[in-house]
Amino acid sequence: MEQTGAYIAATGTVTLEVTDPAAVELLMLAAFLAPNDLPMPLLVAHHSQLSEPLSSATRDPMTLADAVAALRRYYLIGVTGDGLSVHQLLQTVIRGTLAPEAERTWAAAAVHLLYASFPVDNDEVGAWDHCQRLLPHMLAGVKHAQRLKVGPK
């Protein structure tokens, strides 16, 4: 999953280059999740489920902030509170530019992250808010996983 840059063709005529490898991986991962409110604490808490260099970036708050800033600079993501958002059109464009194997790799990465983060005791009232926040990401991740025939380890 190592990449030196991501080229995003937003309109077919405009191409942006993101050179921060952790930012590229964050954007690729986000393309396989729900478009709104991806919890940054989820990434930090489950960094072991992420590939390098995103895993390292989520362990260092300044490096993660730099990756987010690199994406915000081009308006590729939005930040509200501790959640990230990516426009659905951009998600579609990113998925459409990936080779089939890369698409499967990123879909599997999203599923592994969500599988590790979903509360085991989800019948406990205290877990319901967390489950509610993750549910749209679970639904999006499962949709891509089924389409690409990938699943948790």
N, C-alpha and C positions, 0 to 999 in steps of 0.2 A: 504494500500500500504506500510505499515511499514515492513521493511526488515532489517536484521542485516548484510547480506552479499549477494553477488551475485557470483555464481559459473559459470564460462564461460568455456565450453569445446570447445576449438578452433579447435583441431584436433582429438578429441576423446580420446586422451591420455594425454593431458595437461589440467590441471584445475588451474585456477587462482582465488584467493579470494580477493574481494574488500570489505573492512570492513567499509568504510565511507558511511553511509546511504544516504546522499545527492548525492554522486557519483553514487551509485547504481541506484537511481531514475533518475538521469540525463542520465545514459546509457540506462535504460529501455525506457524512453521517446524518446531518439534519435533513438531507434530501429524502431520507427513508423513514422519517418520523412525521408526526403531525406538524403543520406549519406554525402553530402558535404555542407559546409557553413551554418551550423545552427547558426544564429546570437545570440551571448550571450546577446546583449542588448534586444532582444526579450524576453528572459527569465526574465531579470531584470524588464523590463517595465510591464510585465504581470504576475508577481509573484503570484497574487491572483488566477490565473487559475491553479496553480500548487499545488500538495499535499505536505504535510510536510513529511520529512524535507527539500525537495528541495526548497519549497517556502521561508523558512527562509534563506536558503543558498544564494538564489539569491538577498536577501535584504542586505546581508553583503558581500562586495567585497572580504574580506580575506577568508571567509568561502567558497565562490564560487571558489576562486582560489585554496583552499585546495582540494575541490571536483574534480576540473579539474586536479590538480596535481596527485591525487590518481589514476585517470584513465590513465593519461599520463605515469605514472610510469610503467604500464604494457603494454604500447603501445595500449591501447584500444580506444583511441581517438587521433586525431591530432588537432592542433590549428594553424590557419593561420589568422593573424590579430585578428578580433573579432569574427571569425567563428570557429565552431567545426566541425570535420568530423569523421565519424565512417565507417569502412570498411563494404561493403554490405554483405560479408560473415558473419561477426560478427553480424550484424543486423539480418540476417536469423537465425543464431544459437540462439540468444537471444529469438526471437519470438518463435522458435521451442521448447524451454525449458519451456516456460510459460504454466501454466494451462489455459484452455479456458477462465475462468472468469478473470484471470489476464491479459490475452491478450486483452480482451474486455475493461478492465479498462484502460490500457495504450493507446490503440487506441483512446478511448474516450478522454483521457487527451490530446493527441496530437491534436485532432480535436478542443477541447475547446480552447486550447492555440492559434491555428491558427485562429480560428473564431474570437477570441477577438483581434487579432493583425492585421488582414488584414484591410487596410485602407478603410473606408466607402466611402470616396471621391476618389475612384481609377480612376476616369476619369480626375482628376487633374494631370497635367504634373508633379508637384512636388512629387506626390506619386508613380510615375512609377518605379523609381529605387527600392523603398521598395517592391513594388508589384513583380517586376522581381526577387528580391532576395528570396521572400517568395514562389513564384510559384512552384518550385520543391517540397517544403515541403507540400504545399497544395495538389499537385497531389498525393504524396506518402501517406499523411494522409487520403485523401478521398478514395484511393484504399483500405487501411486497414479498414477504417470505413465501406465501402460498403461490404467488404468481411465478416466482423464481425457483421454487422448490428447495428452499433452505430452511433450517431450523436451529434450535438451540443445541449446544454440545451435549 
